[in-house]
């Protein structure tokens, strides 16, 4: 039997509801914009600072599509619930952000809300950018507005219901957006705190290297534990000695970040190669050092072992993987895996050849790899059209066994699935031009 609410109890319920509604409005809606705050006047110094921060934030990784103009968007992101496309962030007034004020831009980075009030999807890493200082956010906008505007209309997203309902992000933000500016930790040195800002706010490393939950939000308890992203394995970069980078020297970590290669640890490829090409190689030496300092303080995360002492497996007579490697690969990588002419071709110690599932190795065998560094271009061609699924699986397993000291578990079906993913990505990118 339900008893009617008395006047006092009814008042309490109404009061609680009103307070909850007020908190919801304060939490979700327009808190950053302030019409009384004028846009910052652009100066050469501010533009230069904004360029550095834009590189450090790796905006190009998402907003530069193959064949497109810088920052004009159109890059496709294939998600479990559909495809979304990055937007034009040039100063074009019709198709870009040319009409946005500093407040509009800051709100997008801090709250994930566009100028017109629509909610952005967290594929745009505002859950990390929310920690950026206003000054840094405005500097990035100032730099972007100093570039030529590009007319590039947005492609409509292809998300299934209910994920195509942007208003639902209001509730997602309530659950997962921890909106605050970066807070230094008293337990860290000034250098490590600078590294924390670079890694968690500006560089948003966790967006690739931290697993997500069922709601597609980052899992803080698994920070930097590694995950699978767009078919690539973003490795564990926590200080764990077995599955992370705890056994790497500071010099190895710094060199990998700044050049895409660490002696005895391999070279960057895929999305990590892009991060080095677009962003990390341009960091000041002291910022690279700060990143290394911070990564040493992160909680070690357990996972699948990423590296092991390399050993030379016995060749099996008639092994197709061995024959193909000797004929097509040893010319660059050498039979001992040390690399010919360039250290970037070295295989020994690489995490890629120490993954028994060969996820990244499959991607590289099919599509190749390219790394743009200050010393030039490091390039490896893809072999998708040169060999069958079975042959490429044999090569992958040979490389894993010969240079990683593990038993490879790559099958022809894995190669076939990798081909399908590469073809879908190519079709998606071409259709976005």
C-alpha positions, 0 to 999 in steps of 0.5 A, a space after each residue: 500500500 502506497 501512502 500519500 506524501 505529507 507536505 513536509 516530505 513532498 517539500 523535501 522531494 521537490 527541493 532535492 529535485 530542484 537541486 539536482 536539476 540545478 546541478 545538472 544544468 550547471 554541470 552540463 550547460 555553458 559554463 565556460 563561455 563568457 561574453 565579456 571576455 574578448 578574443 585574445 589578439 594574435 601575436 607572432 609569439 602566440 602563433 609560434 607557441 600555438 604551433 608547438 602546442 598543436 604539434 604536441 597535441 597531434 591535431 594532424 593525426 585526426 584532422 588531416 586526411 590522406 590527400 586532403 588539406 591540413 586540418 580540413 578533416 574528413 578522416 574516417 574512424 571505424 567504431 563498433 557502432 558505425 563510422 564518424 569523420 573528423 571535422 574541418 578545424 581551419 578558419 573557414 567560416 562556412 565549413 570550419 570554425 572561422 566563426 568560433 570565438 575563443 570561448 567557443 573553442 575552449 568550451 569544445 576542448 573542455 566540455 565537448 560542446 560545439 559552437 552551436 550547442 551540439 555534443 561532440 563524440 569522445 573520439 575527439 579526445 575532449 576528456 583529455 583536453 579538458 585538463 588543458 589550460 585556457 591559455 594553451 587552448 587559445 594559443 592552439 586556436 590562434 595558430 589554426 586561425 593563422 593558417 589558410 582557411 580550407 572549404 571542406 564540408 563535413 561528411 555525415 556520420 554513419 552511426 546506428 541508433 541510438 548512437 547517432 543521437 548526440 544529445 545522449 552524450 549529455 548523460 555520457 559526460 555526466 558519467 565519464 567527463 571529469 572536467 577540470 584543468 590539470 592539477 599538479 601532484 605534490 608527490 611528483 617533481 616539476 619535471 614529472 608534472 610537466 610530463 604528466 601534462 604532456 602525456 595526459 592532457 596535451 598528448 592524450 597518450 591514454 586515448 590509444 594506450 589505455 583500454 576502454 570500457 563497454 561505454 567507450 570511456 577510458 578505464 583509469 585503473 588500466 592507464 597505459 596498459 595497452 589495447 587494440 585500436 583500429 587493428 593495431 596493438 597500442 602496446 603497454 607503456 607502463 613501467 612494468 618490466 615484463 609487459 611494459 617499458 620498465 626494462 627500457 633505459 631512459 635513453 631508449 624511451 627518449 629516442 623512441 619518442 623523438 626519433 621513432 627508433 630505440 636501439 634493441 627495441 625496434 621502430 615505430 610503425 602504424 599509428 605510433 609512427 604517425 605520432 612520431 612523424 606528426 608530433 613527438 619528433 618536434 618536442 623540445 628535448 626537455 619535454 621529451 625528458 619530462 615525458 620519460 620522467 612521468 612515464 616512470 611514475 605511472 602504476 605498472 600494469 600487467 599484461 601479455 609480455 611485450 619483449 623477450 630475449 631474442 634467440 635464433 630458432 632452428 630453420 625447418 627444411 622447406 619452411 616457406 616462411 624462412 624461404 620468403 624471408 631470406 629472399 624478400 626481407 633479409 636484404 633490408 633486415 638481414 638474417 640476424 635481424 640487425 638491419 642493413 644501412 639503417 637501424 630502423 630496419 632492425 628486428 631484434 628486440 622489437 615488440 612487434 616480433 615479440 607478439 605471438 599473435 602478430 597483430 602489428 606484424 600482420 598490418 606491416 606485412 600487408 600495408 608496409 610502414 612509413 615514418 617521416 623523421 627529420 633525417 628523412 623518410 623510413 619506408 617499407 613496402 607492403 606485400 599484400 599483393 605479392 604473397 598468399 594468405 598462407 605465405 604471409 602467415 608463414 613469414 609472420 610465424 617465422 619472424 616471431 619465432 626467429 627474432 622474438 623467441 616465441 611460437 607464432 600463432 598467425 593463421 591464413 584467416 588472420 591475414 585474410 581478416 587483416 586484408 579485409 580491414 585494410 580494404 575497408 579502411 582504404 574504401 572509407 578514406 577514398 570516399 571521404 575525399 
